[in-house]
Amino acid sequence: MTTGDYWFTHVYKSQAAARIRAGEQERLAAEVRSAYREQQRAARLRRHQVRLTASKPDDLVEVASWVSSLTEVVEWIVEDLNWPLTYDPLAGLLARHRSGRCSAWTARVSDRLVGFGALNVRHGGQVAELSHLLVKRHRHAVAIAVEVVRQLAARAFADPQMEVLRLQVYAHDTLRNRAYEQAGFRAAIVNSRAARVGTDTWDRLEMFLERPSAQRLL
């Protein structure tokens, strides 16, 4: 056996095996960390229970103060808007809320306002659109957003006629996409180049959540 053969047979292979073992150990450790983070998230939500209440005008004023740029406004509203704005989208939302065409909800932890979302009922009460999801900047913002979406979905499906929830979100909007996916929504339609913001064009996703099969009417 030459020196090169010995090195390949014994040294290289042993080093490769060590790298494979290290990679497997890191993968297992990552799974443990992920499970631990999920347990911690659940524990935080139990300690700081997120609850939804019907929105008031003063709530919307505070919620609007959380967005500080044109980009954030477009991501939040997810509508085809002309800039500069010729109307107040929050005033329009509140008017629809008062007329009963939609329901606007604020999320609180203790007495602190931490999130916001709305439900718009369509198609004779069988479809609802979830919109205007916004969560205050916080290190647990994703966990709070997931809980807000889950509670909004539960409220919608409390109506036995409700069959499906739908929503629109921009493809690059990481926080909202994560919250929707973790709450069970799945993307079904991609609208390419749906919005232009400055020199950028954004893709928009349409996502859906069907009524859980256990809750379906026979």
N, C-alpha and C positions, 0 to 999 in steps of 0.2 A: 504493500500500500504506500503510495507516494504521500509526501507531506500535504499536497493539495487535496488528495482524496480523504486523508485523515481529517483535515480541517473541515471539509464539507460534511463528512459523515458524522463527526462527533461535535464539532464546535458550532457550525452553522445551524445544524438541525436542533441542537439543544437550545441555541439562542432563539430560533424560530418558535420552538415549543414554549419557551418562557414568555415570549411576546404574546402568543395565543392565550396562555393562562392568564397573563396580566390583563389582556383585553376582556376576557370572560369575567374576571373578577371585577373590573371596572363596570361592565354592563350590569352585573348583579347588584353592585353598589349603587348604580344609578337608579335601578328599579326600587331599591330599598329607600333611597332618598325621595323618589317620586311618591311612593306610598306614604312616607312620613309627612311630606308636604301636604298631601291630600288630607291626612288625619289632622294636621295642624290647622288647615283651612276650616275643616268642619268644627274643630274645637273653638276656633276664633268666632265663627258664626254663632255657635251655641252661647258663648260668653257675651257676645255683642249681637243680640238678635236683631236682624234686619226686618223691619215691618213697613208695609205700604199703607199710606193714607191718601185720601182724595186731595188733589193739589188745590192750593189757594193762590190768588194773585201774587201775594208776597213771596210764596215759594218760588214762583217762576222768575221773579226778579233776582233772587239769590242764585238760582240755577243758571240763569243767563250770565251771571258774573263769573262763572267757572270757565267760560270760553273767551279767549283773549286774541284770537286771530281769525282771519277770513277762512283759512284752512280748517280750523276747528269748527267753525260755524257750518261749513259745507258738510263736513263729516257727520255732524250732529243732526242737521235737518234732513240730509239726503233727499233734497228736492232740486228740480231744475229751476234755479234762481237767476235773476238778472242782477248784475252788480253795476252801480250801487243799488241796494235794496230800495224798492219803491213802496214796500209795505212791511209791517212788523210781523214776522212769522209766529212769534210767541203770542201776540194778540189774536192772530187767527186761530191758533191752537186753543187758546182759552175760550174764544167764542164758540168753537165747536164743542168744547167740553161743557159749557153752560147750556148749549142747545141739546145736548144728549147725543150728538153725532159721534163723539169719542169720549173716552174717559182718560184723564190725566192723573198720574200717580207719582207721589214723592216717596222716597225711601228714607227711613230714619234709623239710626242706631242710637238708642236712648232718646235724647231730644235733638240730636244733631242730624241735620239734613245731609245725606250722603249720596243720593241718587235720584233719578227721574226716568220715567218712561210713560208711554201712552198706548192705548188700544183703540183702534178705529174699526168698528163693526161694519161689515159689508155683505152684500149678496144675501139679504134677508136673514142675517144673523148666523149664517153657516161658516163665514170666513171672517177673521179679524186680522188686521195689520198691526204689528207691533212696531212702534216708531219712537224716535226722539230719545233713545237710550243715552243717558249721560250719568257718569259717576264722578264724584269729586276726586281730585288727585290724592292718592293715598297709597301706602305700600301694599295694602290689601285690596286695591281697586278691582282687580280681576275677580277675586272671590266675592266681593260685594256685587259686582255686575252680574255674575252667574246667578246669585241668589235673587236679585231683582228680576231677571228674566224668568227664572223658574216660578216666582210668585205671580208675575204678570200672566204667564201661561196658565197657571192654576186658576186664576180668576177668569180667564177667558173660557176655559173648559168647564167651569162650574155651570155654564149654560149648556144644558143637554143637547141643544141644537147645533152647537159649535162643532165643526168638523176639522178645521185646519187653521193654523196661524201662518202668516207669511210676513216677510220683512225684506227690506233692501239695505245693503251695506256695501261700502266700498271695499274692494279686494285688499287694499293695502292697510286697512284699519285693523291692526292686530288685536287690540284690546277687545273691541266689540266682536270680532270674528271668534276669538277664543271663548268669550262669554256665551255667544249663541251656540257654538258647537258643543260646549260642555253642558249646555241646557237641553241638548237634543236636536237642535235645528240642523238641517242638511242643505247644502247649496244645490240648486237644481238648474239655474239659468245664469249665464254670464253675459252681461251686456257690455261689450267692449267699447272703450272710449266713450263712456256714457256721460262724462262731465269734463269740462275744461276749466281748470283753475290756474290762472296765470298762463304760463307756457306749458303746463302739464296737462295730460289727459288721464282720466282715471277710469278703470273698469269697475262696474257695479255688479254685485251678486244679488240674486233673489234666492232666499232661503225659506224652507218650509218645515213645519212641525205638525204632524197629524195627531189627532186625538189618540191617546193610548188605547189599544185594542180592548183592554179590560173595562174601559169606560164607554164603549160604543153601545148604542141602543140596539136591542135585538129586533 
